[in-house]
Amino acid sequence: MAVNVQSSSPVEADVRDALLAYFDAVLLAEPLQAALWRSAGITLTQLAALRELRRQPLPAGRLGRLVGLSPASVTHLLDRLEERGLTVRRRCDDDRRTVAVHLTEDGLRTLGESKILVGSRVHQAIDAMSPERRRRLAAALADLVDEVKRLQPETEAPQ
């Protein structure tokens, strides 16, 4: 993923502080990624795809957009998930040009066994927060995710 770290205009202090806090939070995912790989042999992106598919089968392109991947990257992701028997691609009956991705029983089982946050330091920290702080944290993170998704048009490939 390409990230533009230079800006032609100064960043407001509160925006800078929020970006730095986000970066610090992202760094917390590193040990979780390692734990996920050790326990289930999948990546965070693969786990995100399985989570999306738990709700319903999705067209491959839509799944890619939901997890922030380019078309080429989603093809690679789906190849890996299929090799492991976690997903299967099927042509849609109503539009044969569309390929829907389905979660398999093994995929559902892997998803159920991937509890990397349970017992982690992140879990312990959130558990130690008051219910009000937890609600504010959940709302702020959901707002950030929604805003980022809103800024990326449906047809735009992630950068």
N, C-alpha and C positions, 0 to 999 in steps of 0.2 A: 504494500500500500504506500503510495507516494504521499508525503506530508509536506506542505509548504510551511517552513518554519520562519520564513522572512515575511515581513509585512511592510508595505510602503507607508502606513500610517501608524501612529502609536496606539497601543492597546490600553484601553481604560483599566485602571487598577483593579476594579472589581471583576472585570472579565479575565484579566491575567490571574488573579487569585483563584477564580473558579477553574480555569484551565490547569493551573498547577495542582489544585486539589484533585481534579479528575485524573491527571497523570499519576499522582501518588496512589489513587485508588486502582488504576489500571495495573500498576506494579504488583498489587496484591494478588493478581490473577496468576502470576508466574508459578508459585508453588502449587496452586490449585490445578494448573495445566499439567504439571508433572504428576500429581496424584491421580488425575483422570487418566493419563496415559498408562501409569502403572496398574491401575485397577481395571480399566476397561479397554485399553488399547485404542482410544479414540481421542481426537482433539476437541478443544472447546467449540470450534466451528462445526465439527461433525455433531457434537452434542446439541448445539443450537438447531441444526437442521432436523435432528430426530425430535426435538421438542416441538418444532413447528408442525411436523408430520403427525404427531400424536393427536392433534385436533382433527385432521382430515388429510386425505391425499391432496397434493398440490401440483400444479404444472411446474416443470423444472425451472423455467424462467422466473416465476413468482417466488419459488423457494429461494432461488439465488438472490433475488432482491431483498427478501426478508432477512437473510443472514449476511447481506452486504458483499456478495461475490459477483464478479464479472461472469458472463456466459461461459467462457473457457474454464474459469476456476470452478464453477458449479458442476460442469461436466466431470472434471477431475474429482471433485468431492463425491459425486454420485457414483463414479467408478469405484472409488475406495469403499464406500458404504455397501455397494452391491457385492463387491468381492468378499466382504465380511458377512454377507447374508442379512444385513440390517435393513436394507431397502430393496425395492424392486421397481423398475420403470415399466409402465404399460401405456400403450396408446389409448387415448380417450375414445369411447364408442361414438360420441356425438361429433367429434372433430378429430379425425385420424392424424392430423398434422400436430396435434398437441400430445405431449408425453406427460403423464401424471406420475408422480413419485409416491409410492405407498410404503408405509412402515410395515415390516414383517414381524412375526412373533418374536424372533431373535432381537430385532431392533427394539421392540417394546420392552423385552426383558432387560436388554442392555441399558435402556433409558431408566428403568426402574431401579437398576443396581448402581447407577451413577449418582451417588449421593455425596459428591466431593465437598460440598459446603457443610454438611452435617458434621459437627465436632471441630470444624476448622477455627482458626483464630478469628476469621471474619464472622462466623456464626457466634462465637463466644462474645465478640465485641457488640454485635447487634443484640444479642440476648441480654447483655448488661445495660443496654439503653432503656430509658423509660418508654412505655408504650407510645407516648406522644412523640418522642424523638424518632422512634421507629417509623411511625406514620409519616412524619415529615421527610425522613430519608427516603422512604419508598415513593412518596409523591414526587420528590425532587428528581429522583432517578428516572421515574416513569416520564416526567415532563421532559427531561433531557433526551431520552430515547425517542419520544414522540416528536420533539422539535427537530432532531437530526433526520428522522425519517421524513418529516414534512418538507425539509429543505432539499431532499433528493427526489427529483421527479421520477415517476414510474419507469420512464424509458431511459433514464440516465444510468450508466454503469458506474459502480462505486470506483472511487479513485484509490 
